[in-house]
Amino acid sequence: MRLEDLNWMDVEEYLKHDDRLMLVIGACEQHGYLSLLTDIKIPLAFADAASRQTGVLVAPPLNFGVSPYFLAYPGSLSLRVSTFIAAVEDIVRSAYGQGFRRILILNGHGGNTAAHSRLNEVINELPDLKLGWYAWWTSHSVEAVALKHEIKPAHANWLEAFAFTIVGEMPEAEKSPPYVPSAIMDAQTTRQVYGDGSFGGPYRADEAVMHEIFDVVLKDILQILKFE
């Protein structure tokens, strides 16, 4: 159940019996042969699936994140760290002011972690607020699936290649991980290093593996939504 499908009176009625909200954050950035909105499409799919089982509302996603290192790839649009932190905080404070007290942030992008640090401060300023933060690709559940199938996850490789994120013809061969000269690189250097944008490894995995990933992540989210 998404906010976009409701009017304000529907939300007021919802808040009479539930104070939970899911907020998806991600990025608009290159993902090789995958959608530029991969970091939104994936957590939003998880949020919708969790909402169908729980009835928890899903806020409109924040489609832009912190991706300055990918700006040499056309279509990658980035916010400054300060802008992104302020946007996430403002959304959380707006929701809190209306009565939402349990908010789960589903993060789809590693560059967004600065907001996590700020929210650790915000939660001390807003009484009774409970926040959850879930970065799906870092979960132990996903790690276990990757280890089970002996395939290493990385940016824009098989891990993010769900049927709903693939928008181009995928290479068949694996990509050797490139040499990365520094953990901090300007956008032009980043493009030279990563080429097509994948960080290496298989571009795709069997559909059964992807279903397994989806199922374990959904299980994690359903558990977090209990806010125990």
C-alpha positions as CSV (number, residue, x, y, z in Angstrom):
1,M,0.0,0.0,0.0
2,R,1.6,3.2,-1.2
3,L,1.0,6.7,-0.1
4,E,0.6,7.7,-3.8
5,D,-2.6,5.5,-4.0
6,L,-4.2,7.2,-1.0
7,N,-5.6,10.6,-0.1
8,W,-4.9,12.4,3.2
9,M,-8.0,11.2,4.8
10,D,-7.0,7.6,4.1
11,V,-3.7,8.2,5.8
12,E,-5.4,9.8,8.8
13,E,-7.5,6.7,9.2
14,Y,-4.5,4.5,8.8
15,L,-2.7,6.3,11.7
16,K,-5.6,5.4,14.0
17,H,-4.5,1.8,14.0
18,D,-0.9,1.7,12.8
19,D,2.1,4.1,13.1
20,R,4.5,2.3,10.8
21,L,6.0,3.6,7.6
22,M,8.6,2.3,5.1
23,L,10.8,4.8,3.3
24,V,12.9,3.7,0.3
25,I,16.1,5.6,-0.4
26,G,18.6,4.8,-3.1
27,A,20.2,6.5,-6.1
28,C,20.0,7.4,-9.7
29,E,23.3,6.1,-11.0
30,Q,25.0,3.8,-13.5
31,H,24.6,0.1,-13.0
32,G,26.2,-1.2,-16.1
33,Y,23.5,-2.9,-18.2
34,L,21.0,-2.5,-15.4
35,S,18.5,0.3,-14.8
36,L,19.8,3.7,-13.6
37,L,17.2,3.3,-10.8
38,T,18.4,-0.1,-9.7
39,D,19.1,1.2,-6.2
40,I,15.4,2.3,-6.0
41,K,13.7,-0.6,-7.9
42,I,15.2,-3.3,-5.7
43,P,14.3,-1.9,-2.2
44,L,10.9,-0.7,-3.5
45,A,10.1,-4.2,-4.7
46,F,10.9,-5.5,-1.2
47,A,8.8,-2.7,0.4
48,D,5.8,-3.5,-1.8
49,A,6.1,-7.2,-1.0
50,A,6.3,-6.5,2.7
51,S,3.4,-4.1,2.5
52,R,1.2,-6.7,0.9
53,Q,1.8,-9.0,3.8
54,T,1.6,-6.4,6.6
55,G,-0.4,-3.5,5.3
56,V,2.4,-1.1,6.3
57,L,2.4,2.1,4.3
58,V,5.2,2.8,1.7
59,A,6.2,6.4,1.2
60,P,7.3,7.6,-2.2
61,P,11.0,6.8,-2.7
62,L,13.8,9.3,-2.6
63,N,15.1,8.6,-6.1
64,F,18.4,10.5,-5.8
65,G,21.3,9.7,-3.5
66,V,25.0,10.4,-3.0
67,S,26.9,9.3,-6.2
68,P,29.5,11.9,-7.1
69,Y,32.0,9.2,-8.2
70,F,29.6,8.1,-11.0
71,L,28.9,11.5,-12.5
72,A,31.0,10.8,-15.6
73,Y,28.4,8.2,-16.6
74,P,25.5,9.9,-18.3
75,G,22.2,9.6,-16.4
76,S,23.9,9.4,-13.0
77,L,22.4,12.3,-11.0
78,S,23.8,13.0,-7.5
79,L,22.9,15.0,-4.4
80,R,25.5,16.6,-2.2
81,V,25.9,14.7,1.1
82,S,24.5,17.7,3.0
83,T,21.5,17.9,0.7
84,F,20.7,14.2,1.0
85,I,21.1,14.1,4.8
86,A,18.7,17.1,5.1
87,A,16.2,15.6,2.8
88,V,16.0,12.3,4.7
89,E,15.8,14.1,8.0
90,D,13.0,16.4,6.7
91,I,11.0,13.4,5.5
92,V,11.4,11.6,8.8
93,R,10.5,14.7,10.8
94,S,7.4,15.3,8.6
95,A,6.2,11.8,9.1
96,Y,6.9,12.0,12.9
97,G,4.9,15.2,13.1
98,Q,1.8,13.5,11.6
99,G,2.0,10.5,14.0
100,F,4.3,8.0,12.4
101,R,6.4,6.6,15.2
102,R,8.0,3.5,13.7
103,I,9.8,4.2,10.4
104,L,11.8,1.6,8.5
105,I,14.3,3.1,6.0
106,L,15.1,0.6,3.2
107,N,18.4,1.8,1.7
108,G,19.5,0.6,-1.7
109,H,22.8,2.5,-2.1
110,G,26.0,2.4,-0.2
111,G,26.8,6.1,-0.7
112,N,23.8,7.0,1.5
113,T,25.3,5.9,4.8
114,A,25.9,9.5,6.0
115,A,22.1,9.8,6.6
116,H,22.4,6.8,9.0
117,S,24.8,8.8,11.2
118,R,22.5,11.8,11.3
119,L,19.5,9.7,12.1
120,N,21.3,8.4,15.2
121,E,21.2,12.0,16.4
122,V,17.6,12.7,15.3
123,I,16.2,9.7,17.2
124,N,17.5,11.3,20.4
125,E,15.6,14.5,19.6
126,L,12.1,13.0,18.8
127,P,10.4,11.2,21.8
128,D,9.0,7.7,21.1
129,L,10.5,7.5,17.6
130,K,11.7,4.1,16.5
131,L,13.8,3.9,13.4
132,G,15.0,0.9,11.4
133,W,17.7,0.9,8.7
134,Y,18.1,-2.0,6.4
135,A,20.7,-2.1,3.6
136,W,19.7,-5.3,1.9
137,W,23.0,-6.3,0.2
138,T,24.9,-6.1,3.5
139,S,22.6,-8.5,5.4
140,H,23.9,-11.8,6.7
141,S,21.0,-13.5,4.9
142,V,22.2,-12.3,1.5
143,E,25.8,-13.2,2.4
144,A,24.8,-16.7,3.3
145,V,23.1,-17.2,-0.1
146,A,26.1,-15.8,-2.0
147,L,28.5,-18.1,0.0
148,K,26.2,-21.1,-0.6
149,H,26.3,-20.6,-4.4
150,E,30.0,-19.5,-4.3
151,I,29.4,-16.2,-6.2
152,K,30.8,-13.0,-5.0
153,P,28.4,-10.0,-4.9
154,A,29.4,-6.6,-6.2
155,H,28.0,-3.4,-7.7
156,A,26.1,-3.9,-10.9
157,N,26.9,-7.6,-11.1
158,W,24.6,-10.6,-10.6
159,L,23.5,-9.5,-7.2
160,E,21.5,-6.6,-8.6
161,A,20.4,-8.3,-11.8
162,F,16.8,-9.1,-11.0
163,A,14.3,-9.5,-13.9
164,F,12.9,-6.0,-13.1
165,T,16.3,-4.2,-13.1
166,I,17.7,-5.6,-16.4
167,V,17.2,-3.1,-19.2
168,G,20.0,-4.1,-21.6
169,E,21.5,-7.2,-23.1
170,M,23.8,-8.8,-20.5
171,P,27.3,-10.1,-21.3
172,E,27.7,-13.8,-21.0
173,A,31.3,-13.9,-19.7
174,E,32.3,-12.9,-16.2
175,K,34.2,-9.7,-15.7
176,S,37.5,-9.7,-14.0
177,P,37.5,-7.2,-11.1
178,P,39.5,-4.2,-12.2
179,Y,42.5,-2.7,-10.3
180,V,41.2,0.2,-8.1
181,P,44.0,2.7,-7.4
182,S,42.2,4.5,-4.5
183,A,39.1,4.3,-2.4
184,I,38.5,7.9,-3.3
185,M,38.4,8.8,-7.0
186,D,37.1,11.6,-9.2
187,A,34.3,10.7,-11.6
188,Q,36.5,10.5,-14.7
189,T,39.0,8.2,-13.0
190,T,36.1,6.0,-11.8
191,R,34.8,5.6,-15.3
192,Q,38.3,4.7,-16.6
193,V,38.7,2.1,-13.8
194,Y,35.2,0.4,-14.1
195,G,34.5,0.8,-17.8
196,D,31.0,-0.6,-18.3
197,G,30.2,0.1,-14.7
198,S,30.2,-3.4,-13.2
199,F,32.7,-4.0,-10.4
200,G,33.3,-7.5,-11.6
201,G,32.2,-11.1,-11.4
202,P,29.2,-12.8,-13.1
203,Y,26.7,-10.4,-14.7
204,R,23.8,-12.7,-14.0
205,A,22.9,-15.6,-11.7
206,D,20.3,-18.3,-12.1
207,E,16.7,-17.1,-11.5
208,A,16.4,-19.6,-8.6
209,V,19.3,-17.8,-6.9
210,M,17.6,-14.4,-7.3
211,H,14.3,-15.7,-5.9
212,E,16.3,-17.1,-3.0
213,I,17.8,-13.6,-2.4
214,F,14.4,-12.0,-2.6
215,D,12.9,-14.4,-0.2
216,V,15.5,-14.1,2.5
217,V,15.5,-10.3,2.3
218,L,11.7,-10.2,2.6
219,K,12.0,-12.4,5.6
220,D,14.4,-9.9,7.2
221,I,12.2,-6.9,6.5
222,L,9.1,-8.6,7.9
223,Q,11.0,-9.3,11.1
224,I,12.3,-5.7,11.4
225,L,8.7,-4.3,10.8
226,K,7.8,-5.9,14.1
227,F,10.0,-3.3,15.8
228,E,10.5,-5.6,18.8
